């Protein structure tokens, strides 16, 4: 068939920040578009202008980017009907939804539009803790009504699969684990990293992430005075924006380390530009799906200290590709960071191992290939 199969990527619950999920949508748009697929992105965000600008600057064509009004979402029926109209007018064959809200709204709209092939995807917690009890109940009831409609539910980690099964959100045989993938730009793949600052005892130790409770960057900050006792010339930086900024600044002030750490709230994209300046990358999160910034840090051969949690454990084997630790205990986190600073050859070997793993196993091509197979299986092997 010469006509391309049309896919709608539906994400109705964008948060008020740009981050990994937005980058992932953009990557799916570009890489799926190279196959026999025509991709459109349907989104709803309370930072609509910023989100749209980010997507357009990332190469998404304006005619393939559809923003729905935020206020209509809370009216439910008008929003679902508008989604249905998009699916019909764009002649969508496959609807691919992201997270529970998109599952419900996008799933109902797809059924009303006569779309037979609906795929669901989870990249983070099924139902967030910080939403109202009413909304949680709505999602749970809504999922019971729609869960049989999905041909497959894709999750990005083994932990999320366990969660879906434990909560009986989706049938086990319809859940597929597909880790997210990254692609190292050619300019970086040809670069030989020297880590001179690490070797000279003045490493730059950094983290990148949303300033939220889930990312637990306060744990990293709490470890800094302990690291400095052993590595006095170490420097620290955090890139990120979010609701915890003031709390983190207050913590930095209380610990009297304002001169040792930079809290940079500028949006850095691509992240490689920031990551290449790091000598050690730290990820102290409480919860993760398949964090692309971790994959990118590893791809650049950064030595890593990260939380010993689901999602991260899918990527790092402790003592081979990096170090995993209970980051809730500052002394333990500091101990691992100090170990990397003092055992530089071991640190660099972890970085090389991590880079080799990511560039072989966590590529965007591998992710797209597995997703393509799910689409084709849903269509019965036909792409037109």
C-alpha positions as CSV (number, residue, x, y, z in Angstrom):
1,X,0.0,0.0,0.0
2,X,1.2,3.5,-0.8
3,X,-0.9,5.2,1.8
4,X,0.6,5.4,5.2
5,X,-1.1,4.1,8.3
6,X,-2.1,7.1,10.4
7,X,-1.3,7.0,14.1
8,X,-2.5,9.5,16.7
9,X,-0.2,9.8,19.8
10,X,-2.6,11.1,22.5
11,X,-1.3,12.8,25.7
12,X,-4.0,14.8,27.5
13,X,-2.3,15.1,30.9
14,X,0.8,17.3,30.2
15,X,2.2,18.8,33.3
16,X,3.3,22.4,33.6
17,X,6.8,21.7,32.6
18,X,8.8,20.4,29.6
19,X,10.6,17.1,30.2
20,X,11.4,13.6,29.2
21,X,7.8,12.7,28.1
22,X,7.8,15.6,25.6
23,X,11.1,14.6,24.2
24,X,9.9,11.0,23.9
25,X,6.8,12.1,22.0
26,X,8.9,14.1,19.6
27,X,11.3,11.1,19.1
28,X,8.3,8.8,18.3
29,X,7.0,11.3,15.8
30,X,10.3,11.4,13.9
31,X,11.3,7.7,14.0
32,X,7.8,6.2,13.4
33,X,7.4,8.7,10.5
34,X,10.4,7.1,8.7
35,X,8.3,3.9,8.3
36,X,4.9,3.4,6.7
37,X,3.3,5.5,9.3
38,X,1.9,9.0,9.4
39,X,2.0,10.3,12.9
40,X,0.1,13.2,14.5
41,X,0.4,14.3,18.1
42,X,-2.7,15.3,20.0
43,X,-2.0,17.1,23.3
44,X,-3.6,19.2,26.1
45,X,-1.4,21.3,28.3
46,X,-1.6,24.3,30.6
47,X,1.6,25.6,29.1
48,X,0.3,25.3,25.6
49,X,2.4,27.9,23.9
50,X,5.7,26.6,25.4
51,X,4.8,23.0,24.6
52,X,3.9,23.9,21.0
53,X,7.0,25.9,20.5
54,X,9.1,23.1,21.9
55,X,7.6,20.6,19.5
56,X,7.8,22.8,16.4
57,X,11.4,23.7,17.2
58,X,12.1,20.0,17.5
59,X,10.9,19.4,13.9
60,X,7.3,18.4,14.4
61,X,5.2,19.8,11.5
62,X,2.5,22.2,12.5
63,X,-0.2,20.3,10.6
64,X,0.7,17.2,12.7
65,X,0.4,18.9,16.0
66,X,-3.1,19.3,17.5
67,X,-3.7,21.1,20.8
68,X,-7.0,20.8,22.5
69,X,-8.3,23.5,24.9
70,X,-7.5,22.7,28.5
71,X,-10.9,23.9,29.8
72,X,-12.8,21.4,27.6
73,X,-11.1,18.5,29.3
74,X,-13.0,19.2,32.5
75,X,-16.3,19.2,30.6
76,X,-15.5,15.6,29.5
77,X,-18.1,15.1,26.8
78,X,-17.2,18.1,24.6
79,X,-13.5,17.1,24.9
80,X,-14.2,13.5,24.0
81,X,-16.3,14.6,21.0
82,X,-13.6,16.9,19.8
83,X,-11.1,14.1,20.1
84,X,-13.5,11.9,18.1
85,X,-13.7,14.6,15.4
86,X,-9.9,14.7,15.2
87,X,-9.7,10.9,14.7
88,X,-12.4,10.9,12.1
89,X,-11.2,13.9,10.0
90,X,-7.5,12.8,10.2
91,X,-8.6,9.2,9.2
92,X,-6.7,7.7,12.2
93,X,-6.1,3.9,12.1
94,X,-4.2,3.5,15.4
95,X,-4.7,5.5,18.6
96,X,-1.8,5.3,21.0
97,X,-2.5,6.8,24.4
98,X,-0.2,7.7,27.2
99,X,-1.1,7.4,30.9
100,X,-4.5,6.7,32.5
101,X,-6.3,10.0,31.7
102,X,-5.4,9.7,28.0
103,X,-6.5,6.0,28.1
104,X,-10.0,7.0,29.3
105,X,-10.6,10.1,27.2
106,X,-8.7,8.9,24.1
107,X,-10.1,5.4,24.4
108,X,-13.7,6.5,24.5
109,X,-13.1,8.9,21.6
110,X,-11.5,6.2,19.5
111,X,-14.4,3.8,20.1
112,X,-16.9,6.5,19.1
113,X,-14.8,7.2,16.0
114,X,-14.8,3.6,15.0
115,X,-11.0,3.2,15.6
116,X,-10.4,-0.5,16.2
117,X,-6.7,-0.4,17.1
118,X,-5.9,1.2,20.5
119,X,-2.5,0.9,22.2
120,X,-1.9,2.2,25.7
121,X,1.5,3.2,27.2
122,X,2.7,3.9,30.8
123,X,6.0,5.7,31.5
124,X,5.3,6.6,35.1
125,X,3.0,5.7,38.0
126,X,-0.4,4.5,37.0
127,X,-2.3,6.9,39.2
128,X,-0.4,9.7,40.8
129,X,-0.7,10.2,44.6
130,X,-1.0,14.0,44.5
131,X,-4.5,14.0,42.8
132,X,-7.8,14.2,44.5
133,X,-9.6,11.1,45.8
134,X,-12.5,11.8,43.4
135,X,-10.2,11.9,40.5
136,X,-8.5,8.7,41.6
137,X,-11.9,7.0,41.9
138,X,-12.9,8.3,38.4
139,X,-9.7,6.8,36.9
140,X,-10.2,3.4,38.6
141,X,-13.8,3.1,37.5
142,X,-13.0,4.4,34.1
143,X,-10.3,1.9,33.6
144,X,-12.6,-1.0,34.5
145,X,-14.9,0.0,31.6
146,X,-12.1,0.4,29.0
147,X,-9.3,-1.9,29.8
148,X,-10.5,-4.6,27.4
149,X,-10.4,-2.2,24.5
150,X,-6.6,-2.1,24.3
151,X,-4.7,-4.4,21.9
152,X,-1.6,-3.9,24.0
153,X,-0.4,-1.9,27.0
154,X,3.2,-0.9,26.7
155,X,5.2,-0.2,29.9
156,X,8.8,1.1,30.0
157,X,10.0,-1.0,33.0
158,X,9.5,-4.3,34.7
159,X,8.4,-2.5,37.8
160,X,5.5,-0.8,36.0
161,X,4.4,-4.2,34.6
162,X,4.3,-5.6,38.1
163,X,2.3,-2.6,39.2
164,X,-0.3,-3.0,36.4
165,X,-0.7,-6.7,37.2
166,X,-0.9,-6.2,41.0
167,X,-3.6,-3.6,40.6
168,X,-5.4,-5.7,37.9
169,X,-5.3,-2.7,35.6
170,X,-4.6,-4.8,32.5
171,X,-4.4,-8.5,31.6
172,X,-0.9,-9.8,32.0
173,X,-0.8,-11.3,28.5
174,X,-1.5,-7.9,27.0
175,X,1.3,-6.1,28.7
176,X,4.6,-5.5,26.9
177,X,7.8,-4.1,28.4
178,X,9.6,-1.8,25.9
179,X,12.4,0.2,27.4
180,X,12.8,3.8,26.1
181,X,15.7,4.4,23.8
182,X,18.1,7.2,23.1
183,X,20.4,8.1,20.2
184,X,23.8,9.6,20.8
185,X,24.4,12.5,18.3
186,X,27.2,11.8,15.9
187,X,29.3,14.7,17.2
188,X,29.3,13.1,20.7
189,X,29.9,9.6,19.5
190,X,33.2,10.7,18.0
191,X,34.3,12.5,21.1
192,X,36.9,11.0,23.5
193,X,36.1,12.2,27.0
194,X,39.1,12.9,29.2
195,X,37.5,13.5,32.7
196,X,40.5,15.8,33.6
197,X,38.6,17.5,36.4
198,X,37.9,14.1,38.1
199,X,41.5,13.1,37.7
200,X,42.6,16.4,39.2
201,X,40.4,16.1,42.3
202,X,37.9,18.8,41.4
203,X,35.0,16.8,39.9
204,X,31.7,18.4,38.8
205,X,29.0,16.2,40.3
206,X,25.5,16.9,39.0
207,X,21.9,15.9,38.6
208,X,19.2,16.8,36.1
209,X,15.5,16.5,36.8
210,X,12.3,18.1,37.6
211,X,12.4,19.8,41.0
212,X,9.7,17.6,42.6
213,X,9.4,15.3,45.6
214,X,9.5,12.3,43.3
215,X,13.0,13.2,42.0
216,X,14.2,13.6,45.7
217,X,17.0,16.0,44.8
218,X,17.1,17.0,48.5
219,X,18.9,13.7,49.1
220,X,21.7,14.7,46.8
221,X,22.0,18.1,48.5
222,X,22.1,16.4,51.9
223,X,25.0,14.3,50.8
224,X,27.1,17.3,49.7
225,X,28.7,18.4,53.0
226,X,29.7,14.7,53.6
227,X,31.3,14.5,50.2
228,X,33.2,17.8,50.7
229,X,34.8,16.4,53.9
230,X,36.7,13.9,51.7
231,X,36.7,15.8,48.3
232,X,37.0,19.5,49.3
233,X,37.5,20.7,45.8
234,X,34.4,19.0,44.4
235,X,31.7,21.2,42.7
236,X,28.0,20.5,42.4
237,X,25.2,21.5,40.0
238,X,21.5,20.7,39.5
239,X,19.6,21.5,36.3
240,X,15.9,21.6,36.7
241,X,12.6,23.5,37.3
242,X,9.7,22.7,39.6
243,X,7.6,23.2,42.6
244,X,10.4,22.2,45.1
245,X,12.8,24.9,44.0
246,X,12.3,27.2,47.1
247,X,12.5,24.2,49.5
248,X,15.8,23.1,47.9
249,X,17.2,26.6,48.1
250,X,16.3,26.8,51.7
251,X,18.0,23.4,52.3
252,X,21.1,24.7,50.6
253,X,21.1,27.8,52.7
254,X,20.7,25.8,56.0
255,X,23.6,23.5,55.1
256,X,25.7,26.6,54.2
257,X,26.8,25.2,50.9
258,X,25.5,28.0,48.6
259,X,29.0,28.7,47.3
260,X,29.5,25.0,46.4
261,X,26.3,24.2,44.4
262,X,24.5,25.8,41.4
263,X,20.8,25.3,41.1
264,X,20.2,26.1,37.4
265,X,16.6,26.5,36.4
266,X,17.4,27.1,32.7
267,X,15.9,24.6,30.2
268,X,18.8,22.7,28.7
269,X,18.1,20.9,25.5
270,X,19.7,18.8,24.3
271,X,20.7,17.5,27.7
272,X,24.0,16.2,26.3
273,X,25.3,19.8,26.4
274,X,24.9,19.8,30.2
275,X,25.8,16.1,30.8
276,X,29.1,16.3,29.0
277,X,30.3,18.8,31.7
278,X,29.6,16.3,34.5
279,X,32.3,14.0,35.9
280,X,29.7,12.1,38.0
281,X,26.0,11.9,37.5
282,X,23.6,11.4,40.4
283,X,20.0,10.2,40.3
284,X,18.5,10.0,43.8
285,X,14.9,9.5,42.7
286,X,12.2,7.9,44.8
287,X,10.5,6.6,41.7
288,X,11.4,6.2,38.0
289,X,10.0,4.6,34.9
290,X,12.8,4.4,32.3
291,X,14.6,7.7,32.8
292,X,16.0,9.0,29.5
293,X,18.4,11.4,31.2
294,X,20.0,8.4,32.9
295,X,20.3,6.7,29.6
296,X,21.9,9.8,28.1
297,X,24.3,10.2,31.0
298,X,25.4,6.6,30.5
299,X,25.6,7.0,26.8
300,X,28.2,9.7,27.4
301,X,30.1,7.3,29.7
302,X,29.4,9.3,32.9
303,X,30.0,7.4,36.1
304,X,26.7,7.1,37.8
305,X,25.4,6.8,41.4
306,X,21.6,6.2,41.4
307,X,18.7,4.9,43.6
308,X,18.4,1.2,44.0
309,X,14.8,1.2,42.7
310,X,12.6,-0.4,40.0
311,X,13.1,1.2,36.6
312,X,16.7,2.2,37.3
313,X,17.5,-1.5,38.1
314,X,16.4,-2.4,34.6
315,X,19.3,-0.2,33.3
316,X,22.1,-0.4,35.8
317,X,23.7,-3.6,37.2
318,X,25.2,-2.5,40.5
319,X,29.0,-2.7,40.4
320,X,29.2,-3.1,36.7
321,X,27.5,-0.2,34.9
322,X,27.4,2.1,37.9
323,X,26.5,2.1,41.6
324,X,23.1,1.7,43.1
325,X,22.4,2.7,46.7
326,X,19.6,3.6,49.2
327,X,19.8,7.3,48.5
328,X,17.5,8.1,51.4
329,X,20.5,7.7,53.7
330,X,22.9,10.6,52.9
331,X,25.9,8.8,54.3
332,X,25.5,5.9,51.9
333,X,25.0,8.2,48.9
334,X,28.0,10.3,49.9
335,X,30.0,7.1,50.4
336,X,29.4,6.0,46.8
337,X,30.1,9.4,45.3
338,X,33.4,9.6,47.3
339,X,34.3,6.0,46.1
340,X,34.0,7.2,42.5
341,X,36.0,10.3,43.1
342,X,38.8,8.3,44.8
343,X,38.8,5.3,42.5
344,X,38.9,7.0,39.1
345,X,39.9,4.1,37.0
346,X,37.0,2.1,38.4
347,X,34.6,5.1,37.9
348,X,35.7,5.4,34.2
349,X,35.3,1.7,33.7
350,X,31.7,1.9,35.0
351,X,31.2,4.7,32.6
352,X,32.5,2.8,29.6
353,X,30.4,-0.3,30.5
354,X,27.3,1.8,30.9
355,X,27.9,3.5,27.5
356,X,28.4,0.2,25.8
357,X,25.2,-1.2,27.3
358,X,23.0,1.8,26.4
359,X,24.4,2.1,22.8
360,X,23.7,-1.6,22.2
361,X,20.5,-2.3,24.2
362,X,18.7,1.0,24.8
363,X,18.7,2.6,21.4
364,X,15.7,4.5,19.9
365,X,16.0,2.1,16.9
366,X,15.4,-0.9,19.2
367,X,12.4,0.8,20.9
368,X,10.8,1.8,17.6
369,X,11.4,-1.7,16.1
370,X,9.5,-3.3,19.0
371,X,6.7,-0.7,18.9
372,X,6.4,-1.2,15.1
373,X,5.9,-4.9,15.7
374,X,3.1,-4.2,18.1
375,X,1.4,-2.0,15.6
376,X,1.7,-4.5,12.8
377,X,0.4,-7.4,15.0
378,X,-2.6,-5.2,15.9
379,X,-3.2,-4.6,12.3
380,X,-2.8,-8.2,11.4
381,X,0.5,-7.6,9.6
382,X,-0.9,-5.0,7.3
383,X,0.5,-1.4,7.1
384,X,-1.9,0.2,4.8
